[in-house]
């Protein structure tokens, strides 16, 4: 099936998908946004525009949609899309809680449409380097994996600074960083988890977190993100009984 895509939400990621998906043979049929500024941008970039999601979903040429709306709208847009018979790709986090995700999954199954979440960070070269070392036993028996992502200016953009829109760094980068750890060792199970979540510069949403995941293969994964640490740490540190791996950047 050739993917004929409708993009719901024409912010940063919506523009990225609209411009880059054709490289994979995806046809962009139309885009949609409710904001006038983004509507004008879509027209200037040459895309067919709808001002409401319902109008885009009524387009018979579209067979698949990608949801690049704020996090709190993922469930609503997914249910509308499934009822319209469109296959659904959603940006992460797919939903704000397990109950929402189950409802979305069930709606897509009932409609007979495909449902998935866009996890682009599974192709990051830095993470794949760590995964290769793990799979091939390059370092011996690994006892710790540290994944760190730091920024120095404290900046969080657009709706991500508001709790009501599903903002905060756990929903933004945390989803990726946790998923990467589980992707590196897909057969390992989480035995226990600890999280320290802070609001350093932002009142409504988290901008720092430290997560520790003890796995049943003996590895402890440490995940840390901050929007305001002024001395950057290596992106990855892997400790094992025959060697140490440091990956400095992306």
Backbone torsions as a table, in degrees:
resi	resn	phi	psi	omega
1	UNK	NA	128.0	174.4
2	UNK	-78.0	128.8	-179.7
3	UNK	-77.6	121.0	175.6
4	UNK	-114.1	102.1	-161.6
5	UNK	-97.4	138.4	166.9
6	UNK	-111.4	131.4	-178.0
7	UNK	-103.3	115.1	-179.9
8	UNK	-100.5	105.8	-175.0
9	UNK	108.6	111.9	-173.8
10	UNK	-113.6	45.4	172.6
11	UNK	-85.5	-150.3	-176.4
12	UNK	-57.6	-51.6	-178.4
13	UNK	-73.1	-33.8	177.2
14	UNK	-60.7	-44.1	177.0
15	UNK	-63.9	-41.1	-178.3
16	UNK	-60.7	-47.4	-179.9
17	UNK	-64.7	-43.2	-178.0
18	UNK	-61.6	-33.6	-177.7
19	UNK	-87.1	-28.4	-172.4
20	UNK	-105.7	-25.4	-179.1
21	UNK	-58.8	-33.9	178.1
22	UNK	-59.9	-21.5	177.3
23	UNK	-63.7	-24.3	179.4
24	UNK	-99.3	14.2	178.5
25	UNK	85.5	10.5	179.5
26	UNK	-84.5	135.0	177.2
27	UNK	-94.4	124.3	176.0
28	UNK	-87.8	111.6	-178.7
29	UNK	-84.3	-46.0	-176.4
30	UNK	-162.8	163.3	175.2
31	UNK	-128.6	163.9	-176.8
32	UNK	-144.3	138.1	171.1
33	UNK	-157.9	149.8	-178.2
34	UNK	-91.6	-12.3	-178.5
35	UNK	-88.5	133.3	-176.2
36	UNK	-61.2	-39.9	-179.1
37	UNK	-60.4	-44.4	-178.8
38	UNK	-72.6	-31.0	175.1
39	UNK	-62.4	-44.1	178.8
40	UNK	-63.8	-38.9	178.0
41	UNK	-62.8	-41.0	179.8
42	UNK	-63.1	-42.9	179.1
43	UNK	-64.3	-43.9	179.5
44	UNK	-62.2	-32.3	-179.9
45	UNK	-84.2	-3.4	173.7
46	UNK	89.8	16.1	-179.1
47	UNK	-92.1	145.9	171.1
48	UNK	-66.9	132.2	-170.3
49	UNK	-118.5	137.0	166.1
50	UNK	-119.6	145.5	-178.3
51	UNK	-95.0	-11.9	177.8
52	UNK	-133.1	145.4	-179.8
53	UNK	-61.4	-38.6	-179.1
54	UNK	-60.1	-35.6	179.3
55	UNK	-68.6	-42.4	177.7
56	UNK	-63.8	-42.1	-177.3
57	UNK	-68.8	-18.0	177.6
58	UNK	-84.3	-6.4	-179.3
59	UNK	-74.0	114.9	-176.4
60	UNK	-69.0	-16.8	-179.0
61	UNK	-75.1	-24.8	-177.6
62	UNK	-82.5	128.1	175.1
63	UNK	-112.0	-12.1	-176.9
64	UNK	-142.8	143.7	175.0
65	UNK	-125.0	150.8	169.6
66	UNK	-118.4	131.7	-174.6
67	UNK	-97.4	106.6	179.2
68	UNK	-117.9	41.2	177.3
69	UNK	-94.5	167.5	174.9
70	UNK	-54.9	153.0	-170.0
71	UNK	-54.5	-36.7	-175.2
72	UNK	-70.4	-11.0	-179.7
73	UNK	-99.6	-3.8	-176.3
74	UNK	-57.7	-46.8	-177.8
75	UNK	-63.2	-50.2	-177.8
76	UNK	-57.9	-47.0	-177.6
77	UNK	-69.1	-34.1	178.2
78	UNK	-65.6	-45.4	-179.2
79	UNK	-64.1	-41.9	177.3
80	UNK	-61.5	-42.9	-177.8
81	UNK	-66.4	-42.1	179.6
82	UNK	-63.1	-43.0	179.3
83	UNK	-63.8	-28.0	178.4
84	UNK	-84.2	-0.4	177.7
85	UNK	78.9	23.1	-179.9
86	UNK	-99.6	140.2	170.1
87	UNK	-66.3	146.9	-170.2
88	UNK	-123.1	125.6	168.0
89	UNK	-116.8	128.1	178.7
90	UNK	-117.9	146.9	170.9
91	UNK	-68.2	161.5	177.1
92	UNK	-84.9	154.0	-8.2
93	UNK	-70.3	142.4	-178.2
94	UNK	-55.7	-37.1	-179.8
95	UNK	-150.9	170.4	-178.9
96	UNK	-88.2	-11.1	176.0
97	UNK	-162.5	171.1	-175.6
98	UNK	-65.5	-37.1	-179.3
99	UNK	-61.7	-43.8	177.4
100	UNK	-62.1	-44.1	-178.3
101	UNK	-62.0	-42.6	178.7
102	UNK	-62.5	-39.6	179.0
103	UNK	-64.9	-41.4	178.6
104	UNK	-64.8	-45.4	-179.3
105	UNK	-62.6	-44.1	-179.6
106	UNK	-65.1	-39.6	-179.8
107	UNK	-63.5	-40.1	179.7
108	UNK	-69.9	-37.9	177.4
109	UNK	-64.4	-42.7	179.9
110	UNK	-64.4	-34.8	-179.7
111	UNK	-82.9	-10.3	-179.5
112	UNK	72.4	31.1	-180.0
113	UNK	-115.9	157.1	-179.4
114	UNK	-77.4	143.2	-179.5
115	UNK	-137.8	126.1	177.6
116	UNK	-151.1	168.6	178.6
117	UNK	-115.0	136.5	-179.5
118	UNK	-74.7	111.9	179.7
119	UNK	-117.4	72.0	-174.4
120	UNK	-66.8	-21.2	-176.3
121	UNK	-76.8	-0.5	173.4
122	UNK	-75.3	-6.3	178.3
123	UNK	-108.2	7.0	179.5
124	UNK	-66.2	129.2	-175.3
125	UNK	-64.1	-35.8	-179.9
126	UNK	-62.8	-45.7	179.6
127	UNK	-67.0	-40.1	-179.7
128	UNK	-65.5	-28.4	175.3
129	UNK	-66.1	-43.2	176.4
130	UNK	-64.9	-41.8	179.7
131	UNK	-60.9	-40.9	178.9
132	UNK	-62.9	-44.4	179.0
133	UNK	-62.0	-39.3	178.6
134	UNK	-66.1	-48.8	-175.0
135	UNK	-66.7	-34.4	-176.0
136	UNK	-96.0	1.4	177.7
137	UNK	62.4	32.4	-175.5
138	UNK	-61.0	-31.2	-173.2
139	UNK	-104.5	2.2	-174.2
140	UNK	89.0	-144.0	-179.5
141	UNK	-86.0	111.6	-178.5
142	UNK	-77.1	135.6	176.6
143	UNK	-115.3	-18.5	179.6
144	UNK	-149.1	142.3	171.2
145	UNK	-129.6	124.0	177.9
146	UNK	-111.9	126.3	177.2
147	UNK	-118.0	116.8	-175.4
148	UNK	-128.5	139.0	177.5
149	UNK	-138.1	113.5	-175.2
150	UNK	-122.6	147.5	172.5
151	UNK	-131.1	154.6	-173.3
152	UNK	-104.8	-10.9	-172.4
153	UNK	-103.3	-5.1	179.3
154	UNK	74.3	6.0	-172.0
155	UNK	-78.0	131.2	169.0
156	UNK	-128.5	140.1	-167.1
157	UNK	-105.6	153.6	171.5
158	UNK	47.1	-130.7	-173.0
159	UNK	-73.5	-8.9	-177.9
160	UNK	-64.9	-14.2	-179.0
161	UNK	-91.0	2.8	-176.8
162	UNK	-116.3	128.2	-178.2
163	UNK	-62.9	-39.5	-174.8
164	UNK	-65.4	-19.4	178.7
165	UNK	-96.5	5.2	-177.8
166	UNK	79.5	36.6	-178.8
167	UNK	-82.3	-175.0	-179.0
168	UNK	105.0	158.5	-172.7
169	UNK	-78.8	-24.3	176.2
170	UNK	-65.6	-45.6	177.3
171	UNK	-69.4	-27.1	-177.7
172	UNK	-84.1	-78.3	-178.0
173	UNK	-89.0	-27.0	-177.8
174	UNK	-58.0	-39.9	178.2
175	UNK	-57.2	-44.5	179.7
176	UNK	-64.9	-47.0	-172.7
177	UNK	-68.4	-38.6	175.5
178	UNK	-66.7	-44.0	180.0
179	UNK	-60.4	-38.6	179.7
180	UNK	-62.4	-42.2	178.7
181	UNK	-60.8	-45.6	-179.8
182	UNK	-68.1	-30.4	178.9
183	UNK	-73.1	-34.6	178.8
184	UNK	-61.9	-41.9	-177.9
185	UNK	-129.6	76.2	-171.7
186	UNK	-65.6	-19.9	-178.5
187	UNK	-92.3	-5.6	179.5
188	UNK	-86.2	146.2	179.2
189	UNK	-111.2	148.1	178.3
190	UNK	-77.7	122.5	177.6
191	UNK	-88.1	-40.5	179.4
192	UNK	-155.1	157.8	-178.4
193	UNK	-142.3	141.9	177.3
194	UNK	-131.6	141.0	178.3
195	UNK	-139.2	136.1	172.6
196	UNK	-117.6	115.6	-174.1
197	UNK	-119.1	131.7	-175.3
198	UNK	-132.2	154.3	169.3
199	UNK	-110.0	98.4	-175.6
200	UNK	-85.7	-54.7	-178.7
201	UNK	-115.9	-9.8	-176.5
202	UNK	-116.5	132.5	-174.7
203	UNK	-76.1	-39.7	-170.7
204	UNK	-86.1	-36.3	-169.4
205	UNK	-129.3	160.2	-179.3
206	UNK	-71.7	140.2	174.0
207	UNK	-129.3	9.6	172.8
208	UNK	-148.7	139.4	169.5
209	UNK	-152.1	149.9	173.7
210	UNK	-127.3	121.6	-178.8
211	UNK	-122.4	131.9	175.0
212	UNK	-118.9	126.2	180.0
213	UNK	-121.7	115.4	175.8
214	UNK	-91.1	122.8	-175.8
215	UNK	-100.6	159.4	-177.5
216	UNK	-76.9	-2.2	174.8
217	UNK	-94.6	9.1	177.1
218	UNK	90.9	-2.6	-179.6
219	UNK	-91.9	137.0	170.6
220	UNK	-106.8	121.8	178.4
221	UNK	-97.8	131.1	177.7
222	UNK	-113.4	121.9	179.1
223	UNK	-118.5	125.7	179.2
224	UNK	-134.6	133.4	173.6
225	UNK	-133.8	139.6	172.7
226	UNK	-145.7	142.0	173.6
227	UNK	-90.0	-0.7	-177.7
228	UNK	-146.5	66.6	167.9
229	UNK	-122.6	122.4	-166.6
230	UNK	-86.6	-9.5	177.1
231	UNK	-121.5	108.8	-172.6
232	UNK	-68.2	142.2	177.3
233	UNK	-102.9	161.6	176.4
234	UNK	-56.0	144.5	-179.9
235	UNK	-61.7	-39.8	179.4
236	UNK	-137.6	143.8	167.4
237	UNK	-134.5	125.9	180.0
238	UNK	-121.6	121.5	179.3
239	UNK	-107.4	133.3	180.0
240	UNK	-144.7	175.7	-174.6
241	UNK	-82.1	-7.0	178.5
242	UNK	-124.4	2.7	-179.8
243	UNK	176.0	171.0	178.3
244	UNK	-131.8	136.5	176.2
245	UNK	-113.4	131.9	173.0
246	UNK	-123.6	124.2	174.7
247	UNK	-112.2	112.3	-169.4
248	UNK	-73.5	-41.0	-174.2
249	UNK	-141.9	-179.2	173.8
250	UNK	-59.6	NA	NA
